[in-house]
Amino acid sequence: MPKKILVVEDEPGIRLSLSDELESAGYQVFTAENGEKALAVAGREKPDLIILDLMLPILDGYEVCKKLRMRGDRTPIIMLTVKDKEIDKVLGLELGADDYMTKPFSLRELVARVKAVFRRTEEKPSNLDVYSFGGIDLDFKKFEASKKGKKLELTPLEFHMLKLFVERSGQVLTRDDFLDGIWGEDNVAVSFRTVDSHIANIRKKIEDDPSRPRHILSIRGVGYKFVE
């Protein structure tokens, strides 16, 4: 059974190109040209991945992402945008996007990102299903998290990154470790900056004071280390 992907893009030419490329790669593709239709298709078809343009009519990509997460939809989302400001990227990640690509991009790069997402979701089961530290409870099997009893909104990718941290607790992880462990050794699209952005976003969610983290520490010139 092929994986299902929802492509949300208001430009007909781009929408067709993305759809053709993904279908050629073996995926079943659904499309939507605006945010309102995207929510309807996502609810009806239950896609395995959503590729979501940021600038959409009726409801923009931010609103679509926010509404999906509010109704409990944890489908991985790759956001597409012509914007290249760090604040736009951070906002997308905070609302629950798993990845972020700036136009123009190559179709080959997009397919590589899609394959990386599916590798993460199909990773081999681990004995580590639940973990608790510092008032934070993580359920890696159900993709649920809470901090002092209050629900935490973590994206699937953030769960995978936290799981890697926890599995190698006390060890220093380089950015290459994250690229290999999360995106795959054949990754050619994701940069160190993307790793840093995701870790900064995780800190905002789990740390009491993200500017002075207690659990995810920066090791200057090397990478990051998780401590309880």
MILUMFI-933895 format. One record per atom (N, C-alpha, C): residue number from 1; atom name; x, y, z. Coordinates in Angstrom, 1 decimal. Layout:
BEGIN
PT   i at      X      Y      Z
PT NUM CA      X      Y      Z
...
//
This chain:
BEGIN
PT   i at      X      Y      Z
PT   1  N    0.8   -1.2    0.0
PT   1 CA    0.0    0.0    0.0
PT   1  C    0.9    1.2    0.0
PT   2  N    0.8    2.1   -1.0
PT   2 CA    1.7    3.3   -1.1
PT   2  C    1.3    4.3    0.0
PT   3  N    2.3    5.0    0.4
PT   3 CA    2.1    6.1    1.4
PT   3  C    1.2    7.2    0.7
PT   4  N    0.4    7.8    1.5
PT   4 CA   -0.5    8.9    1.0
PT   4  C    0.1   10.3    1.4
PT   5  N    0.2   11.1    0.4
PT   5 CA    0.7   12.5    0.6
PT   5  C   -0.3   13.5    0.1
PT   6  N   -0.6   14.5    1.0
PT   6 CA   -1.5   15.6    0.6
PT   6  C   -0.6   16.8    0.2
PT   7  N   -0.7   17.3   -1.0
PT   7 CA    0.0   18.5   -1.4
PT   7  C   -1.0   19.7   -1.4
PT   8  N   -0.6   20.7   -0.6
PT   8 CA   -1.5   21.9   -0.5
PT   8  C   -0.7   23.1   -1.1
PT   9  N   -1.1   23.5   -2.3
PT   9 CA   -0.4   24.5   -3.1
PT   9  C   -1.4   25.2   -4.0
PT  10  N   -1.4   26.6   -3.9
PT  10 CA   -2.4   27.3   -4.7
PT  10  C   -1.9   27.6   -6.2
PT  11  N   -0.6   27.4   -6.5
PT  11 CA   -0.2   27.6   -7.8
PT  11  C   -0.3   26.3   -8.6
PT  12  N   -1.2   26.3   -9.7
PT  12 CA   -1.5   25.1  -10.4
PT  12  C   -0.3   24.4  -11.0
PT  13  N    0.7   25.2  -11.5
PT  13 CA    1.8   24.6  -12.1
PT  13  C    2.7   23.9  -11.1
PT  14  N    2.9   24.5  -10.0
PT  14 CA    3.7   23.9   -8.9
PT  14  C    3.0   22.7   -8.3
PT  15  N    1.7   22.8   -8.1
PT  15 CA    0.9   21.7   -7.6
PT  15  C    1.0   20.5   -8.5
PT  16  N    0.9   20.7   -9.8
PT  16 CA    1.0   19.6  -10.7
PT  16  C    2.4   19.0  -10.8
PT  17  N    3.5   19.8  -10.7
PT  17 CA    4.9   19.3  -10.7
PT  17  C    5.1   18.5   -9.5
PT  18  N    4.7   19.0   -8.3
PT  18 CA    4.9   18.2   -7.1
PT  18  C    4.2   16.9   -7.1
PT  19  N    2.9   17.0   -7.6
PT  19 CA    2.1   15.7   -7.7
PT  19  C    2.7   14.7   -8.6
PT  20  N    3.2   15.1   -9.8
PT  20 CA    3.8   14.2  -10.7
PT  20  C    5.1   13.6  -10.2
PT  21  N    5.9   14.4   -9.6
PT  21 CA    7.2   13.9   -9.0
PT  21  C    6.9   12.9   -7.9
PT  22  N    6.0   13.2   -7.0
PT  22 CA    5.7   12.3   -5.9
PT  22  C    5.1   11.0   -6.4
PT  23  N    4.2   11.1   -7.4
PT  23 CA    3.6    9.9   -7.9
PT  23  C    4.6    9.0   -8.6
PT  24  N    5.6    9.7   -9.3
PT  24 CA    6.7    8.9  -10.0
PT  24  C    7.5    8.2   -9.0
PT  25  N    7.6    8.8   -7.7
PT  25 CA    8.4    8.2   -6.7
PT  25  C    7.6    7.1   -5.9
PT  26  N    6.4    6.8   -6.4
PT  26 CA    5.6    5.7   -5.8
PT  26  C    4.6    6.1   -4.7
PT  27  N    4.3    7.3   -4.6
PT  27 CA    3.4    7.7   -3.5
PT  27  C    2.0    8.0   -4.1
PT  28  N    0.9    7.8   -3.3
PT  28 CA   -0.4    8.2   -3.7
PT  28  C   -0.6    9.7   -3.3
PT  29  N   -1.0   10.5   -4.2
PT  29 CA   -1.0   12.0   -4.0
PT  29  C   -2.5   12.5   -4.0
PT  30  N   -2.8   13.3   -3.1
PT  30 CA   -4.0   14.1   -3.1
PT  30  C   -3.6   15.6   -3.1
PT  31  N   -4.5   16.4   -3.6
PT  31 CA   -4.1   17.9   -3.7
PT  31  C   -5.2   18.7   -3.1
PT  32  N   -4.8   20.0   -2.8
PT  32 CA   -5.8   21.0   -2.3
PT  32  C   -5.2   22.3   -2.7
PT  33  N   -6.0   23.3   -3.2
PT  33 CA   -5.5   24.6   -3.6
PT  33  C   -5.7   25.7   -2.6
PT  34  N   -6.4   25.4   -1.5
PT  34 CA   -6.5   26.4   -0.4
PT  34  C   -6.6   25.7    0.9
PT  35  N   -6.5   26.5    2.0
PT  35 CA   -6.4   26.0    3.3
PT  35  C   -7.6   25.3    3.8
PT  36  N   -8.8   25.8    3.4
PT  36 CA  -10.1   25.2    3.8
PT  36  C  -10.2   23.8    3.2
PT  37  N   -9.9   23.7    1.9
PT  37 CA  -10.0   22.4    1.3
PT  37  C   -9.0   21.4    1.9
PT  38  N   -7.8   21.9    2.2
PT  38 CA   -6.7   21.1    2.8
PT  38  C   -7.2   20.4    4.1
PT  39  N   -7.9   21.2    5.0
PT  39 CA   -8.4   20.6    6.2
PT  39  C   -9.4   19.5    5.9
PT  40  N  -10.3   19.7    4.9
PT  40 CA  -11.3   18.7    4.6
PT  40  C  -10.7   17.5    4.0
PT  41  N   -9.7   17.6    3.1
PT  41 CA   -9.0   16.5    2.5
PT  41  C   -8.2   15.7    3.6
PT  42  N   -7.6   16.4    4.4
PT  42 CA   -6.8   15.8    5.5
PT  42  C   -7.7   14.9    6.4
PT  43  N   -8.8   15.5    6.7
PT  43 CA   -9.8   14.7    7.6
PT  43  C  -10.4   13.5    6.9
PT  44  N  -10.6   13.6    5.6
PT  44 CA  -11.2   12.5    4.9
PT  44  C  -10.2   11.4    4.5
PT  45  N   -9.0   11.8    4.0
PT  45 CA   -8.1   10.8    3.4
PT  45  C   -7.1   10.3    4.4
PT  46  N   -6.9   11.0    5.5
PT  46 CA   -5.9   10.6    6.5
PT  46  C   -4.5   10.4    5.9
PT  47  N   -3.9   11.4    5.3
PT  47 CA   -2.6   11.2    4.6
PT  47  C   -1.5   10.9    5.6
PT  48  N   -0.4   10.3    5.1
PT  48 CA    0.7   10.0    5.9
PT  48  C    1.7   11.1    6.1
PT  49  N    1.5   12.1    5.2
PT  49 CA    2.4   13.3    5.2
PT  49  C    1.7   14.4    4.4
PT  50  N    1.9   15.7    4.9
PT  50 CA    1.3   16.8    4.3
PT  50  C    2.4   17.8    3.8
PT  51  N    2.4   18.2    2.6
PT  51 CA    3.3   19.2    2.1
PT  51  C    2.4   20.5    1.9
PT  52  N    2.8   21.5    2.7
PT  52 CA    1.9   22.6    2.9
PT  52  C    2.5   23.9    2.6
PT  53  N    2.0   24.6    1.5
PT  53 CA    2.5   25.9    1.2
PT  53  C    2.0   26.9    2.2
PT  54  N    2.9   27.9    2.5
PT  54 CA    2.6   28.8    3.5
PT  54  C    1.6   29.9    3.1
PT  55  N    1.7   30.4    1.9
PT  55 CA    0.9   31.5    1.4
PT  55  C   -0.3   30.9    0.6
PT  56  N   -1.4   30.7    1.3
PT  56 CA   -2.6   30.1    0.7
PT  56  C   -3.8   31.0    0.8
PT  57  N   -4.8   30.9   -0.1
PT  57 CA   -6.0   31.7    0.0
PT  57  C   -6.9   31.1    1.1
PT  58  N   -7.8   31.9    1.6
PT  58 CA   -8.8   31.5    2.6
PT  58  C   -8.2   31.3    4.0
PT  59  N   -7.4   30.2    4.1
PT  59 CA   -6.6   30.0    5.3
PT  59  C   -5.2   29.8    4.9
PT  60  N   -4.2   30.5    5.5
PT  60 CA   -2.8   30.3    5.2
PT  60  C   -2.3   29.1    5.8
PT  61  N   -1.0   28.7    5.5
PT  61 CA   -0.4   27.5    6.0
PT  61  C   -0.3   27.5    7.5
PT  62  N    0.0   28.7    8.1
PT  62 CA    0.1   28.7    9.5
PT  62  C   -1.2   28.3   10.2
PT  63  N   -2.3   28.8    9.7
PT  63 CA   -3.6   28.5   10.2
PT  63  C   -4.0   27.0   10.0
PT  64  N   -3.7   26.5    8.8
PT  64 CA   -3.9   25.1    8.6
PT  64  C   -3.2   24.2    9.6
PT  65  N   -1.9   24.5    9.7
PT  65 CA   -1.1   23.7   10.6
PT  65  C   -1.6   23.8   12.0
PT  66  N   -2.0   25.0   12.5
PT  66 CA   -2.5   25.2   13.8
PT  66  C   -3.8   24.5   14.0
PT  67  N   -4.7   24.5   13.1
PT  67 CA   -6.0   23.8   13.2
PT  67  C   -5.8   22.3   13.2
PT  68  N   -4.9   21.8   12.4
PT  68 CA   -4.6   20.4   12.4
PT  68  C   -4.1   19.9   13.8
PT  69  N   -3.2   20.6   14.3
PT  69 CA   -2.6   20.2   15.6
PT  69  C   -3.7   20.4   16.7
PT  70  N   -4.5   21.4   16.6
PT  70 CA   -5.5   21.6   17.7
PT  70  C   -6.6   20.5   17.7
PT  71  N   -6.8   19.9   16.5
PT  71 CA   -7.8   18.8   16.5
PT  71  C   -7.1   17.4   16.7
PT  72  N   -5.8   17.4   17.1
PT  72 CA   -5.1   16.2   17.4
PT  72  C   -4.5   15.5   16.3
PT  73  N   -4.4   16.1   15.1
PT  73 CA   -3.8   15.5   13.9
PT  73  C   -2.3   15.6   14.0
PT  74  N   -1.6   14.5   14.1
PT  74 CA   -0.1   14.6   14.3
PT  74  C    0.6   14.2   13.0
PT  75  N   -0.1   14.3   11.9
PT  75 CA    0.5   14.0   10.6
PT  75  C    1.7   14.9   10.4
PT  76  N    2.9   14.3   10.0
PT  76 CA    4.0   15.1    9.7
PT  76  C    3.8   16.1    8.6
PT  77  N    4.3   17.4    8.8
PT  77 CA    4.1   18.5    7.8
PT  77  C    5.4   19.0    7.4
PT  78  N    5.6   19.2    6.0
PT  78 CA    6.7   19.9    5.5
PT  78  C    6.1   21.2    4.9
PT  79  N    6.6   22.3    5.4
PT  79 CA    6.1   23.6    5.0
PT  79  C    6.9   24.1    3.8
PT  80  N    6.2   24.8    2.8
PT  80 CA    6.9   25.4    1.7
PT  80  C    6.6   26.9    1.7
PT  81  N    7.6   27.7    1.5
PT  81 CA    7.4   29.1    1.5
PT  81  C    8.4   29.9    0.6
PT  82  N    8.0   31.0    0.1
PT  82 CA    9.0   31.9   -0.6
PT  82  C    9.8   32.8    0.4
PT  83  N    9.3   32.8    1.7
PT  83 CA    9.9   33.6    2.7
PT  83  C   11.2   32.9    3.1
PT  84  N   12.2   33.8    3.6
PT  84 CA   13.5   33.2    4.0
PT  84  C   13.9   33.9    5.3
PT  85  N   13.0   34.4    6.1
PT  85 CA   13.3   35.0    7.3
PT  85  C   13.3   33.9    8.5
PT  86  N   14.2   34.0    9.4
PT  86 CA   14.3   33.0   10.4
PT  86  C   13.0   33.0   11.3
PT  87  N   12.4   34.2   11.5
PT  87 CA   11.2   34.3   12.3
PT  87  C   10.0   33.5   11.7
PT  88  N   10.0   33.5   10.3
PT  88 CA    8.9   32.7    9.7
PT  88  C    9.1   31.2    9.9
PT  89  N   10.4   30.8    9.8
PT  89 CA   10.7   29.4   10.0
PT  89  C   10.4   29.0   11.4
PT  90  N   10.8   29.8   12.4
PT  90 CA   10.6   29.5   13.8
PT  90  C    9.1   29.4   14.1
PT  91  N    8.3   30.3   13.5
PT  91 CA    6.8   30.3   13.7
PT  91  C    6.2   29.0   13.2
PT  92  N    6.7   28.6   12.0
PT  92 CA    6.2   27.4   11.4
PT  92  C    6.5   26.2   12.3
PT  93  N    7.7   26.1   12.8
PT  93 CA    8.1   25.0   13.7
PT  93  C    7.3   25.0   15.0
PT  94  N    7.1   26.2   15.5
PT  94 CA    6.3   26.3   16.8
PT  94  C    4.9   25.9   16.6
PT  95  N    4.3   26.1   15.5
PT  95 CA    2.9   25.7   15.2
PT  95  C    2.8   24.2   14.9
PT  96  N    3.9   23.5   14.8
PT  96 CA    3.8   22.1   14.6
PT  96  C    4.4   21.5   13.3
PT  97  N    5.0   22.3   12.5
PT  97 CA    5.6   21.8   11.2
PT  97  C    6.8   20.9   11.6
PT  98  N    7.1   19.9   10.8
PT  98 CA    8.2   19.0   11.0
PT  98  C    9.4   19.4   10.2
PT  99  N    9.2   20.1    9.1
PT  99 CA   10.3   20.5    8.3
PT  99  C    9.9   21.7    7.5
PT 100  N   10.8   22.4    6.8
PT 100 CA   10.6   23.7    6.2
PT 100  C   11.5   23.8    5.0
PT 101  N   10.9   24.1    3.9
PT 101 CA   11.7   24.3    2.7
PT 101  C   11.4   25.6    2.0
PT 102  N   12.4   26.4    1.6
PT 102 CA   12.2   27.7    1.0
PT 102  C   12.3   27.6   -0.5
PT 103  N   11.3   28.2   -1.2
PT 103 CA   11.3   28.2   -2.6
PT 103  C   12.3   29.2   -3.1
PT 104  N   12.9   28.9   -4.3
PT 104 CA   12.8   27.7   -5.1
PT 104  C   13.6   26.5   -4.5
PT 105  N   13.1   25.3   -4.8
PT 105 CA   13.9   24.1   -4.3
PT 105  C   13.8   23.1   -5.4
PT 106  N   14.7   22.1   -5.4
PT 106 CA   14.6   21.1   -6.4
PT 106  C   13.7   20.0   -6.0
PT 107  N   13.0   19.4   -7.0
PT 107 CA   12.1   18.3   -6.7
PT 107  C   12.8   17.1   -6.1
PT 108  N   14.1   17.0   -6.5
PT 108 CA   14.9   15.9   -5.9
PT 108  C   15.1   16.1   -4.4
PT 109  N   15.3   17.4   -4.0
PT 109 CA   15.5   17.7   -2.6
PT 109  C   14.2   17.4   -1.8
PT 110  N   13.1   17.8   -2.4
PT 110 CA   11.8   17.5   -1.7
PT 110  C   11.6   16.1   -1.5
PT 111  N   11.8   15.3   -2.5
PT 111 CA   11.6   13.8   -2.4
PT 111  C   12.5   13.2   -1.3
PT 112  N   13.8   13.8   -1.2
PT 112 CA   14.7   13.3   -0.2
PT 112  C   14.2   13.6    1.2
PT 113  N   13.5   14.8    1.3
PT 113 CA   12.9   15.2    2.6
PT 113  C   11.8   14.3    3.0
PT 114  N   11.0   14.0    2.0
PT 114 CA    9.8   13.1    2.2
PT 114  C   10.3   11.7    2.6
PT 115  N   11.3   11.2    1.9
PT 115 CA   11.8    9.8    2.3
PT 115  C   12.4    9.9    3.7
PT 116  N   13.0   11.0    4.1
PT 116 CA   13.5   11.1    5.5
PT 116  C   12.4   11.0    6.5
PT 117  N   11.3   11.7    6.2
PT 117 CA   10.2   11.7    7.1
PT 117  C    9.7   10.3    7.3
PT 118  N    9.5    9.5    6.2
PT 118 CA    9.0    8.2    6.3
PT 118  C   10.0    7.2    6.9
PT 119  N   11.3    7.5    6.8
PT 119 CA   12.2    6.6    7.5
PT 119  C   12.1    6.8    9.0
PT 120  N   11.8    8.0    9.4
PT 120 CA   11.6    8.2   10.9
PT 120  C   10.4    7.5   11.4
PT 121  N    9.3    7.6   10.6
PT 121 CA    8.1    7.0   11.1
PT 121  C    8.1    5.5   11.0
PT 122  N    9.0    4.9   10.2
PT 122 CA    9.0    3.5   10.1
PT 122  C   10.2    2.8   10.8
PT 123  N   10.9    3.6   11.6
PT 123 CA   12.1    3.1   12.3
PT 123  C   11.7    1.9   13.2
PT 124  N   12.7    1.0   13.4
PT 124 CA   12.5   -0.2   14.2
PT 124  C   12.0    0.1   15.6
PT 125  N   11.1   -0.7   16.1
PT 125 CA   10.6   -0.5   17.5
PT 125  C   11.8   -0.5   18.5
PT 126  N   11.6    0.3   19.5
PT 126 CA   12.6    0.4   20.6
PT 126  C   12.0    0.0   21.9
PT 127  N   12.8   -0.5   22.8
PT 127 CA   12.4   -0.8   24.2
PT 127  C   12.0    0.4   24.9
PT 128  N   12.5    1.6   24.4
PT 128 CA   12.2    2.9   25.1
PT 128  C   10.8    3.4   24.6
PT 129  N    9.8    3.1   25.3
PT 129 CA    8.5    3.6   24.9
PT 129  C    8.1    4.8   25.7
PT 130  N    8.4    4.9   27.0
PT 130 CA    8.1    6.0   27.8
PT 130  C    9.3    6.4   28.6
PT 131  N    9.4    7.7   29.0
PT 131 CA   10.5    8.3   29.7
PT 131  C   10.1    9.5   30.4
PT 132  N   10.6    9.7   31.6
PT 132 CA   10.2   10.9   32.4
PT 132  C   11.5   11.5   33.0
PT 133  N   11.5   12.9   33.0
PT 133 CA   12.6   13.6   33.6
PT 133  C   12.1   15.0   33.9
PT 134  N   12.6   15.6   35.0
PT 134 CA   12.3   17.0   35.4
PT 134  C   10.9   17.4   35.2
PT 135  N    9.9   16.5   35.6
PT 135 CA    8.5   16.9   35.5
PT 135  C    7.9   16.7   34.1
PT 136  N    8.7   16.2   33.2
PT 136 CA    8.3   16.0   31.8
PT 136  C    8.1   14.5   31.6
PT 137  N    6.9   14.1   31.0
PT 137 CA    6.6   12.7   30.7
PT 137  C    6.5   12.6   29.2
PT 138  N    7.2   11.6   28.6
PT 138 CA    7.2   11.4   27.2
PT 138  C    6.8   10.0   26.9
PT 139  N    5.8    9.9   26.0
PT 139 CA    5.4    8.6   25.5
PT 139  C    5.7    8.5   24.0
PT 140  N    6.8    7.8   23.7
PT 140 CA    7.3    7.8   22.3
PT 140  C    6.5    6.9   21.4
PT 141  N    5.7    6.0   22.0
PT 141 CA    4.8    5.1   21.2
PT 141  C    3.5    5.9   20.8
PT 142  N    3.0    6.6   21.7
PT 142 CA    1.7    7.3   21.4
PT 142  C    2.0    8.8   20.9
PT 143  N    3.2    9.2   21.0
PT 143 CA    3.6   10.6   20.6
PT 143  C    2.8   11.6   21.4
PT 144  N    2.9   11.3   22.8
PT 144 CA    2.2   12.2   23.7
PT 144  C    3.2   12.7   24.7
PT 145  N    3.1   13.9   25.2
PT 145 CA    4.0   14.5   26.1
PT 145  C    3.3   15.5   27.1
PT 146  N    3.8   15.6   28.3
PT 146 CA    3.3   16.6   29.2
PT 146  C    4.4   17.1   30.1
PT 147  N    4.2   18.3   30.6
PT 147 CA    5.1   18.9   31.5
PT 147  C    4.3   19.4   32.8
PT 148  N    4.7   18.7   33.9
PT 148 CA    4.0   19.0   35.2
PT 148  C    2.5   18.8   35.0
PT 149  N    2.1   17.8   34.2
PT 149 CA    0.7   17.5   34.1
PT 149  C    0.0   18.2   32.9
PT 150  N    0.7   19.2   32.3
PT 150 CA    0.1   20.0   31.2
PT 150  C    0.6   19.5   29.9
PT 151  N   -0.3   19.3   29.0
PT 151 CA    0.0   18.7   27.7
PT 151  C    1.1   19.6   26.9
PT 152  N    2.1   18.9   26.3
PT 152 CA    3.1   19.6   25.5
PT 152  C    2.8   19.2   24.1
PT 153  N    2.8   20.3   23.2
PT 153 CA    2.6   20.0   21.8
PT 153  C    4.0   19.9   21.1
PT 154  N    4.4   18.6   20.9
PT 154 CA    5.6   18.3   20.2
PT 154  C    5.3   17.7   18.9
PT 155  N    6.1   18.0   17.9
PT 155 CA    5.9   17.4   16.5
PT 155  C    6.5   16.0   16.5
PT 156  N    6.1   15.2   15.6
PT 156 CA    6.7   13.8   15.5
PT 156  C    8.2   13.9   15.4
PT 157  N    8.7   14.9   14.6
PT 157 CA   10.2   15.0   14.5
PT 157  C   10.8   15.4   15.8
PT 158  N   10.2   16.2   16.6
PT 158 CA   10.7   16.6   17.9
PT 158  C   10.8   15.4   18.8
PT 159  N    9.8   14.5   18.7
PT 159 CA    9.8   13.3   19.5
PT 159  C   11.0   12.4   19.1
PT 160  N   11.2   12.3   17.8
PT 160 CA   12.4   11.5   17.4
PT 160  C   13.7   12.1   17.9
PT 161  N   13.8   13.4   17.8
PT 161 CA   15.1   14.0   18.3
PT 161  C   15.2   13.8   19.8
PT 162  N   14.2   14.0   20.6
PT 162 CA   14.2   13.8   22.0
PT 162  C   14.6   12.3   22.3
PT 163  N   14.0   11.4   21.5
PT 163 CA   14.3   10.0   21.8
PT 163  C   15.8    9.7   21.5
PT 164  N   16.4   10.3   20.5
PT 164 CA   17.8   10.1   20.3
PT 164  C   18.6   10.7   21.5
PT 165  N   18.2   11.9   21.9
PT 165 CA   18.8   12.5   23.1
PT 165  C   18.8   11.5   24.3
PT 166  N   17.6   11.0   24.6
PT 166 CA   17.4   10.2   25.8
PT 166  C   18.2    8.8   25.6
PT 167  N   18.1    8.2   24.5
PT 167 CA   18.9    7.0   24.3
PT 167  C   20.4    7.1   24.5
PT 168  N   20.9    8.4   24.3
PT 168 CA   22.3    8.6   24.4
PT 168  C   22.5    9.7   25.5
PT 169  N   21.7    9.6   26.5
PT 169 CA   21.8   10.5   27.7
PT 169  C   23.2   10.6   28.2
PT 170  N   23.7   11.8   28.4
PT 170 CA   25.0   12.1   29.0
PT 170  C   26.1   12.1   27.9
PT 171  N   25.8   11.7   26.7
PT 171 CA   26.8   11.7   25.6
PT 171  C   26.6   13.0   24.8
PT 172  N   27.7   13.4   24.2
PT 172 CA   27.7   14.6   23.4
PT 172  C   27.3   14.1   22.0
PT 173  N   26.2   14.7   21.4
PT 173 CA   25.8   14.4   20.1
PT 173  C   26.2   15.6   19.2
PT 174  N   26.8   15.3   18.1
PT 174 CA   27.2   16.3   17.1
PT 174  C   25.9   16.5   16.2
PT 175  N   26.0   17.6   15.4
PT 175 CA   24.9   17.8   14.4
PT 175  C   24.9   16.7   13.4
PT 176  N   26.1   16.2   13.1
PT 176 CA   26.1   15.1   12.1
PT 176  C   25.4   13.9   12.7
PT 177  N   25.5   13.7   14.0
PT 177 CA   24.8   12.5   14.6
PT 177  C   23.3   12.7   14.4
PT 178  N   22.8   13.9   14.5
PT 178 CA   21.3   14.1   14.3
PT 178  C   21.0   14.0   12.8
PT 179  N   21.8   14.5   11.9
PT 179 CA   21.5   14.3   10.5
PT 179  C   21.5   12.9   10.1
PT 180  N   22.5   12.1   10.6
PT 180 CA   22.5   10.7   10.3
PT 180  C   21.4    9.9   10.9
PT 181  N   21.1   10.2   12.2
PT 181 CA   20.2    9.4   13.0
PT 181  C   18.7    9.8   12.7
PT 182  N   18.5   11.0   12.3
PT 182 CA   17.1   11.5   12.1
PT 182  C   16.8   11.5   10.6
PT 183  N   17.6   12.1    9.8
PT 183 CA   17.4   12.3    8.4
PT 183  C   18.0   11.3    7.5
PT 184  N   18.9   10.5    8.0
PT 184 CA   19.5    9.4    7.3
PT 184  C   20.9    9.8    6.7
PT 185  N   21.8    8.8    6.6
PT 185 CA   23.1    9.0    6.2
PT 185  C   23.3    9.5    4.8
PT 186  N   22.2    9.3    3.9
PT 186 CA   22.3    9.8    2.6
PT 186  C   21.7   11.2    2.4
PT 187  N   21.4   11.9    3.6
PT 187 CA   20.8   13.2    3.5
PT 187  C   21.7   14.2    2.8
PT 188  N   21.1   14.9    1.9
PT 188 CA   21.8   15.9    1.1
PT 188  C   21.1   17.3    1.2
PT 189  N   20.0   17.3    1.9
PT 189 CA   19.1   18.5    1.9
PT 189  C   19.1   19.3    3.2
PT 190  N   19.2   18.6    4.4
PT 190 CA   19.1   19.3    5.7
PT 190  C   20.4   19.7    6.2
PT 191  N   20.4   21.0    6.7
PT 191 CA   21.7   21.6    7.1
PT 191  C   21.8   21.6    8.7
PT 192  N   23.0   21.9    9.1
PT 192 CA   23.2   22.1   10.6
PT 192  C   22.3   23.1   11.1
PT 193  N   22.0   24.2   10.4
PT 193 CA   21.1   25.2   10.8
PT 193  C   19.7   24.7   11.2
PT 194  N   19.2   23.7   10.3
PT 194 CA   17.9   23.1   10.6
PT 194  C   17.9   22.4   11.9
PT 195  N   19.0   21.6   12.2
PT 195 CA   19.2   20.9   13.4
PT 195  C   19.1   21.9   14.6
PT 196  N   19.8   23.0   14.5
PT 196 CA   19.8   24.0   15.6
PT 196  C   18.4   24.6   15.8
PT 197  N   17.7   24.8   14.7
PT 197 CA   16.4   25.4   14.8
PT 197  C   15.4   24.5   15.6
PT 198  N   15.5   23.2   15.2
PT 198 CA   14.6   22.3   15.9
PT 198  C   15.0   22.1   17.4
PT 199  N   16.3   22.1   17.7
PT 199 CA   16.7   22.0   19.1
PT 199  C   16.3   23.2   19.9
PT 200  N   16.4   24.4   19.3
PT 200 CA   15.9   25.6   19.9
PT 200  C   14.5   25.6   20.2
PT 201  N   13.7   25.0   19.3
PT 201 CA   12.3   24.9   19.5
PT 201  C   11.9   23.9   20.6
PT 202  N   12.6   22.8   20.6
PT 202 CA   12.4   21.8   21.7
PT 202  C   12.7   22.5   23.1
PT 203  N   13.8   23.2   23.1
PT 203 CA   14.1   23.9   24.4
PT 203  C   13.0   24.8   24.9
PT 204  N   12.4   25.5   23.9
PT 204 CA   11.3   26.5   24.3
PT 204  C   10.1   25.7   24.9
PT 205  N    9.9   24.5   24.5
PT 205 CA    8.8   23.7   25.0
PT 205  C    9.1   22.9   26.3
PT 206  N   10.3   22.5   26.5
PT 206 CA   10.6   21.6   27.7
PT 206  C   11.3   22.3   28.8
PT 207  N   12.1   23.4   28.5
PT 207 CA   12.9   24.0   29.5
PT 207  C   12.1   25.1   30.2
PT 208  N   12.4   25.3   31.5
PT 208 CA   11.7   26.4   32.3
PT 208  C   12.3   27.7   31.8
PT 209  N   13.6   27.8   31.5
PT 209 CA   14.2   29.0   31.0
PT 209  C   15.1   28.6   29.8
PT 210  N   14.5   28.7   28.6
PT 210 CA   15.3   28.2   27.4
PT 210  C   16.6   28.9   27.2
PT 211  N   16.8   30.1   27.7
PT 211 CA   18.1   30.8   27.6
PT 211  C   19.1   30.2   28.6
PT 212  N   18.6   29.5   29.5
PT 212 CA   19.6   28.8   30.5
PT 212  C   19.1   27.4   30.7
PT 213  N   19.2   26.6   29.6
PT 213 CA   18.7   25.2   29.6
PT 213  C   19.4   24.3   30.7
PT 214  N   18.6   23.4   31.3
PT 214 CA   19.0   22.5   32.3
PT 214  C   19.2   21.1   31.7
PT 215  N   18.4   20.8   30.6
PT 215 CA   18.4   19.4   30.1
PT 215  C   19.1   19.2   28.8
PT 216  N   19.0   20.2   27.9
PT 216 CA   19.6   20.1   26.6
PT 216  C   20.7   21.2   26.6
PT 217  N   21.9   20.7   26.8
PT 217 CA   23.1   21.6   26.9
PT 217  C   23.9   21.8   25.6
PT 218  N   24.3   23.0   25.4
PT 218 CA   25.2   23.2   24.2
PT 218  C   26.7   22.9   24.6
PT 219  N   27.3   22.1   23.9
PT 219 CA   28.8   21.9   24.1
PT 219  C   29.5   22.6   23.0
PT 220  N   30.1   23.7   23.4
PT 220 CA   30.7   24.6   22.4
PT 220  C   31.7   23.9   21.4
PT 221  N   31.5   24.1   20.2
PT 221 CA   32.4   23.6   19.2
PT 221  C   32.1   22.1   18.9
PT 222  N   31.2   21.5   19.6
PT 222 CA   31.0   20.0   19.4
PT 222  C   29.5   19.7   19.0
PT 223  N   28.6   20.1   19.9
PT 223 CA   27.2   19.8   19.6
PT 223  C   26.3   20.0   20.9
PT 224  N   25.6   18.9   21.2
PT 224 CA   24.6   19.0   22.3
PT 224  C   24.7   17.8   23.2
PT 225  N   24.2   18.0   24.5
PT 225 CA   24.2   16.8   25.4
PT 225  C   22.9   16.9   26.2
PT 226  N   22.3   15.8   26.4
PT 226 CA   21.1   15.7   27.2
PT 226  C   21.4   15.2   28.6
PT 227  N   20.9   15.9   29.6
PT 227 CA   21.1   15.4   31.0
PT 227  C   19.8   15.6   31.7
PT 228  N   19.5   14.7   32.7
PT 228 CA   18.3   14.7   33.4
PT 228  C   18.3   15.9   34.4
//
